Amino acid sequence: MKFSFRGHLGWILLCVLLVMSLLLASQAPAVDAGRRGAGPDSVAGQENQRSADLPAMEASDQLSQTVYLPAVYQTFGAYRPFSFGVQVYGVYEETTARAVGTGAGWVRMPLSWVAIEPENTTPEHYRWSPGLEAELRSYASTGIRVIFTLTSNPLWAAELPGGPVHEEDVGELVEFLQTVVARYGAAPYNVKHWEIYNEPDNGDLGYASVGWGYFGDDPQAYVDLLEAVYQPIKAIDPEAQVLFGGLAYDNWEPYGPFVMTFLDDVLTLMQGHGSYPFDMMNFHYYPVFWANWEPYGTDIIGKAEFIRDKLLTYGVNRPLICTEAGLWSDCRDPEDDVVCSSYEEQSRYVPRLYARGEAADLKTNIWFMLVDSENPYDYKHGLLENDLEPKPAFAAYQVLAEQLTSADYVRTLAPNETGSEQIEAYEFLCEEGPERVIVAWANDESNHIMVLAGSCLTITDKYGVESDPICDGGDGVIEVSIGPSPVYLRVP
């Protein structure tokens, strides 16, 4: 058969348009899913529009990057919407798999300067770790966001691993961070969150010598450092989020190593300079210090509210995150209820901490930590034992993720709704339907009756055991017994 191009041109064009329409339709959901919760619009209230260009990038390269951005999102998936995370150390394939297996949406991990640049050199001679990069790819491929914490200064640049950098070497730190952000801020790693040292409010030299920040008595040095690195990081990746180093803001001098006035001093200096070179305010919380914050709210809520109000007094409005929080599983002193915990207490605290963090509007909340420290003097904070055996808290974390990853915090139930001053309860709404999930527990060791409006509900305990439906007697009222172990009440 003789083929006439001119006669069939209309059909060819029609087919091409049809194929293009189908391709665009299939791409659109992937792009939207990839962008939702992925970047500055969800973590710092900024517009989520990625400018992937580097200073030396040609216009044609920029266009290419823009064209292939949806493909990157398709390959690595949308970010997990879950705001809970875990702290990890080291680069081990098995612990990476366990971190992914928790259901966490975030991972916090150290960024060792000395490991990448042990001697003062230029970026082409940096020592990139294949193991670390495999770990980052694994997190990105499962939608987990990474917070990198700058740590381990090389001896040629600083006297201390987390302390001030020599004035003449600040430019070297800027070069290091720009190079790392350029490498790890793009696919296939997609790291967007950069924390500038850990607990910079420390003022104790002993703590500083083993890795803590050391700016507590020199707030000017920390302000100078943030001012030095902030714009250079943004110049490489406008989506990058520069995090204030996680403040201990507890255990103050003279009884502890931390300087109470550090935050005020830093904010005063920044106010005088007319700029605040960080995107997210960051603090740490451990319930052993609950009494400091109880006047301002329950548990982590009180500390978050106090810090948020303090920022506002200096004219600063930044999202809050918590990059260390949690409870240990061991009991050092049976006579002291504050420091004596257990596997059960730790597992109870997992859903309690998450629910309270959501009520406090924390953009992320990191459980410290995934695996117990090998130091026998450290408390056993991990969700896993040293041999990677799961603790009960690990199961509680997984169930929490299953129950609430796709649910949004709505409100805190008042005592007149829970039926008891001892019941604490938080309501979440499932994104895919009208079902409500109420996380509830009693703050004493007794059971209390909670009355809910509805026809039926199911109860899932913190380890994932689900009850048969519990229904009303025809009056639209359901009574549920609530004890100290958190439960998830699903109400259609």
Secondary structure as GFF3:
##gff-version 3
##sequence-region A 1 492
A	DSSP	alpha_helix	5	35	.	.	.	ID=ss1
A	DSSP	alpha_helix	40	43	.	.	.	ID=ss2
A	DSSP	alpha_helix	59	76	.	.	.	ID=ss3
A	DSSP	beta_strand	84	87	.	.	.	ID=ss4
A	DSSP	alpha_helix	93	101	.	.	.	ID=ss5
A	DSSP	beta_strand	106	112	.	.	.	ID=ss6
A	DSSP	alpha_helix	113	116	.	.	.	ID=ss7
A	DSSP	three_ten_helix	123	125	.	.	.	ID=ss8
A	DSSP	alpha_helix	130	141	.	.	.	ID=ss9
A	DSSP	beta_strand	145	151	.	.	.	ID=ss10
A	DSSP	three_ten_helix	167	169	.	.	.	ID=ss11
A	DSSP	alpha_helix	170	184	.	.	.	ID=ss12
A	DSSP	beta_strand	193	195	.	.	.	ID=ss13
A	DSSP	alpha_helix	205	209	.	.	.	ID=ss14
A	DSSP	alpha_helix	219	236	.	.	.	ID=ss15
A	DSSP	beta_strand	241	243	.	.	.	ID=ss16
A	DSSP	alpha_helix	262	273	.	.	.	ID=ss17
A	DSSP	beta_strand	281	285	.	.	.	ID=ss18
A	DSSP	three_ten_helix	287	292	.	.	.	ID=ss19
A	DSSP	three_ten_helix	294	296	.	.	.	ID=ss20
A	DSSP	alpha_helix	300	313	.	.	.	ID=ss21
A	DSSP	beta_strand	320	325	.	.	.	ID=ss22
A	DSSP	alpha_helix	343	359	.	.	.	ID=ss23
A	DSSP	beta_strand	362	367	.	.	.	ID=ss24
A	DSSP	alpha_helix	392	404	.	.	.	ID=ss25
A	DSSP	beta_strand	407	412	.	.	.	ID=ss26
A	DSSP	alpha_helix	415	418	.	.	.	ID=ss27
A	DSSP	beta_strand	423	430	.	.	.	ID=ss28
A	DSSP	beta_strand	436	442	.	.	.	ID=ss29
A	DSSP	beta_strand	448	453	.	.	.	ID=ss30
A	DSSP	beta_strand	456	461	.	.	.	ID=ss31
A	DSSP	beta_strand	470	471	.	.	.	ID=ss32
A	DSSP	beta_strand	477	482	.	.	.	ID=ss33
A	DSSP	beta_strand	487	491	.	.	.	ID=ss34
###
